[in-house]
């Protein structure tokens, strides 16, 4: 039996898997529920996410990825094994080649941990590529020419900002402000303003249903239920988009300032290309209303949302898997 080449976007919030010849075969949350006594997994992925904040004492829901890197090696291994088995990427006869994506600017130790976790799933060979580069390829950008391209990839744990040219990264920054930080900002804002405690799942729901990062970009309302911190009883409040913009403002501007700083350190010729072509926005965080408007307003450069922001990275692994010799040689090629 022939082995399958697999591309993995190992994200803080979601894991996406691409199999050469089949396309995207898995998109599930990076969550594992384990029994504390037996240390055995009870649920992984979508099923595990549904249990977040709803587990009894001896059962714990864990997110093994933090800020785009492995926070719990053992649990990451369990999660990857489970997902690869689910998509039949691993069998007795076939040991796949795996291309796995990591944030730019992570340490060699963190890269080795990601490589090792993939190897332990039975991979024949593991390739590592930087997320913003793969996201740009997946978004359909031609990064092989001597011309500047800029991508901002807002994930669950990290935001990667990169300038690309001639198939490589010219200048980049990776910050730990992304989707999960936005969720925590919403939880904190509601706790301080309304003395109401809500969970991660509710915060994420609010973020996409009524959230915005650009003032007056949307005017939606939503009823939110949680636990009243004064009485301890269930309570409902009505939130508006303006309130969520206020809650997310500080973190959104950290991303804006990071993009500014990357642009400031870019050679003038490449900057001129970027003004011409604009910036492409990828990642799940890019789906928060108003991010393209905010970045365009602050950077004075056109900003475009990728066609499928959530799947750009894993789509990019698919393109690279068709060019394995390029990965082998580390050469630039017209993607």
Residue pairs with C-beta under 8 A, 6 or more apart in sequence:
1 91
1 93
1 94
2 94
3 93
3 94
3 95
3 96
3 97
3 124
4 19
4 20
4 21
4 89
4 94
4 96
5 19
5 20
5 96
5 97
5 98
5 99
5 321
5 324
6 17
6 18
6 19
6 20
6 84
6 87
6 89
6 96
6 97
6 98
6 99
6 123
6 321
7 17
7 18
7 19
7 20
7 98
7 99
7 100
7 101
7 314
7 316
7 317
7 318
7 320
7 321
8 15
8 16
8 17
8 18
8 80
8 98
8 99
8 100
8 101
8 118
8 314
8 317
9 15
9 16
9 17
9 18
9 101
9 131
9 134
9 313
9 314
9 317
10 30
10 65
10 76
10 80
10 100
10 101
10 102
10 114
11 30
11 65
11 68
11 155
11 156
11 157
11 284
11 313
12 30
12 63
12 65
12 66
12 67
12 68
12 155
12 156
12 157
12 158
12 178
12 179
12 180
13 29
13 30
13 155
13 156
13 157
13 179
13 180
13 284
14 27
14 28
14 29
14 30
14 156
14 284
14 310
15 26
15 27
15 28
15 29
15 30
15 45
15 79
15 80
15 83
16 24
16 26
16 27
16 310
16 311
16 313
16 314
17 24
17 25
17 26
17 27
17 83
17 84
17 87
17 89
17 314
18 24
18 25
18 314
18 315
18 317
18 318
18 321
19 25
19 87
19 89
20 318
20 321
20 322
23 318
24 311
24 314
24 315
24 318
25 87
26 83
26 86
26 87
27 310
27 311
27 314
28 44
28 45
28 46
28 49
28 83
29 45
29 46
29 48
29 49
30 63
30 64
30 65
30 79
30 156
31 44
31 45
31 48
31 49
31 52
31 61
31 62
31 63
32 41
32 43
32 44
32 48
32 61
32 62
32 64
32 75
32 78
32 79
32 82
33 41
33 42
33 43
33 44
33 47
33 48
33 51
33 55
33 59
33 60
33 61
33 62
34 40
34 41
34 42
34 59
34 60
34 62
34 75
34 78
35 42
35 58
35 59
36 58
36 59
36 60
37 58
41 78
41 82
42 48
42 59
43 51
44 78
44 79
44 82
44 83
45 79
45 82
45 83
48 61
49 61
49 201
51 59
51 61
52 61
52 199
52 200
52 201
53 61
53 199
53 200
53 201
55 61
62 72
62 75
63 71
64 70
64 71
64 72
64 73
64 75
64 76
64 79
65 71
65 76
65 156
65 157
66 157
67 103
67 157
67 158
67 176
68 102
68 103
68 106
68 131
68 155
68 157
68 158
68 174
68 176
69 102
69 103
69 106
69 110
69 113
69 114
69 157
70 76
70 110
70 113
70 114
70 117
73 113
73 116
73 117
76 117
77 117
77 120
77 121
80 117
80 118
80 120
80 121
81 90
81 120
81 121
84 90
84 96
84 121
84 122
89 96
90 96
90 121
90 122
95 122
95 123
95 124
96 122
96 123
96 124
97 123
97 124
97 125
97 126
97 127
97 321
97 324
98 118
98 121
98 123
98 125
98 126
98 127
99 126
99 127
99 128
99 129
99 317
99 320
99 321
99 327
100 114
100 115
100 118
100 126
100 127
100 128
100 129
101 128
101 129
101 130
101 131
101 134
101 313
101 316
101 317
102 110
102 111
102 114
102 128
102 129
102 130
102 131
103 130
103 131
103 155
103 157
103 158
103 160
103 174
104 130
104 131
104 132
104 133
104 160
104 162
104 169
104 172
104 173
104 174
105 172
105 173
105 174
106 174
111 128
114 128
115 126
115 128
118 126
119 126
127 320
127 327
129 317
129 320
129 327
130 160
130 162
130 169
130 172
131 153
131 155
131 158
131 160
131 313
132 151
132 153
132 160
132 161
132 162
132 164
132 169
132 172
133 143
133 162
133 164
133 168
133 169
133 316
134 312
134 313
134 316
134 317
134 320
135 151
135 153
135 160
135 282
135 283
135 306
135 312
135 313
135 316
136 143
136 149
136 151
136 162
136 164
136 280
136 282
136 312
136 316
137 143
137 315
137 316
137 319
137 320
137 335
138 282
138 306
138 311
138 312
138 313
138 314
138 315
138 316
138 317
138 318
138 319
139 151
139 280
139 282
139 306
139 307
139 312
139 315
139 316
140 306
140 307
141 149
141 151
141 164
141 280
142 149
142 334
142 335
143 149
143 164
143 165
143 166
143 167
143 168
143 335
144 166
144 167
144 332
144 333
144 334
144 335
145 165
145 166
145 334
146 165
146 166
147 165
147 270
147 273
147 277
148 163
148 164
148 165
148 170
148 266
148 269
148 270
148 271
148 272
148 273
148 274
148 277
149 163
149 164
149 165
149 273
149 274
149 277
149 280
150 161
150 162
150 163
150 164
150 262
150 263
150 274
150 277
150 279
150 280
150 301
151 160
151 161
151 162
151 164
151 279
151 280
151 281
151 282
152 159
152 160
152 161
152 255
152 259
152 279
152 280
152 281
152 282
152 283
152 286
152 295
152 303
153 159
153 160
153 161
153 162
153 282
153 283
153 286
153 312
153 313
154 178
154 179
154 255
154 281
154 282
154 283
154 284
154 285
154 286
154 288
154 291
155 178
155 179
155 283
155 284
155 285
156 178
156 179
156 180
156 284
156 285
157 176
157 178
157 179
157 180
158 174
158 175
158 176
158 178
159 174
159 175
159 177
159 178
159 255
159 258
159 283
159 285
160 172
160 173
160 174
161 172
161 173
161 174
161 175
161 255
161 258
161 259
161 262
162 169
162 170
162 171
162 172
162 173
162 262
163 169
163 170
163 171
163 172
163 262
163 263
163 266
163 270
163 274
164 170
165 270
165 273
166 332
167 331
167 332
167 333
167 335
168 332
170 266
170 267
170 270
171 262
171 265
171 266
172 262
173 258
173 261
173 262
175 254
175 255
175 258
177 251
177 254
177 255
177 258
178 283
178 285
179 204
179 207
179 283
179 284
179 285
181 251
182 207
182 211
182 248
182 251
182 285
182 288
183 200
183 203
183 204
183 207
184 203
185 247
185 248
185 250
185 251
186 198
186 203
186 206
186 207
186 211
186 244
186 247
186 248
187 197
187 198
187 199
187 200
187 203
188 247
189 243
189 244
189 246
189 247
190 196
190 197
190 198
190 224
190 226
190 237
190 239
190 247
191 197
191 198
191 229
193 243
194 237
195 228
195 229
195 230
196 224
196 226
196 227
196 228
196 229
196 235
196 237
197 226
197 227
197 228
197 229
198 206
198 224
198 225
198 226
199 226
202 224
202 225
202 226
206 222
206 224
206 239
206 244
207 244
207 248
207 288
208 287
208 288
209 220
209 222
210 218
210 220
210 221
210 222
210 239
210 240
210 241
210 244
211 241
211 244
211 245
211 248
211 288
211 289
212 218
212 241
212 244
212 245
212 248
212 288
212 289
212 290
213 245
213 248
213 249
213 252
213 288
213 289
213 290
213 291
213 294
214 245
214 289
214 290
214 291
214 293
214 294
214 297
215 242
215 245
216 242
217 241
217 245
217 289
217 290
217 293
218 241
218 289
218 290
219 240
219 241
219 242
220 240
220 241
221 238
221 239
221 240
221 241
222 238
222 239
223 236
223 237
223 238
223 239
224 236
224 237
224 238
224 239
225 234
225 235
225 236
226 234
226 235
226 237
227 233
227 234
227 235
228 234
228 235
241 289
245 290
248 288
252 291
252 294
255 295
256 294
256 295
256 298
256 299
259 279
259 295
259 299
260 298
260 299
263 271
263 274
263 299
263 301
266 274
274 301
275 301
278 301
278 302
278 303
278 304
279 295
279 299
279 301
279 302
279 303
279 304
280 303
280 304
280 305
280 306
281 291
281 292
281 295
281 303
281 304
281 305
281 306
281 309
282 306
282 309
282 312
282 313
283 309
283 310
283 312
283 313
284 309
284 310
285 291
286 292
286 305
286 306
286 309
287 309
287 310
291 305
292 303
292 304
292 305
293 303
295 301
295 303
296 302
296 303
306 312
308 315
319 335
320 326
320 327
320 335
323 333
323 335
325 331
326 332
326 333
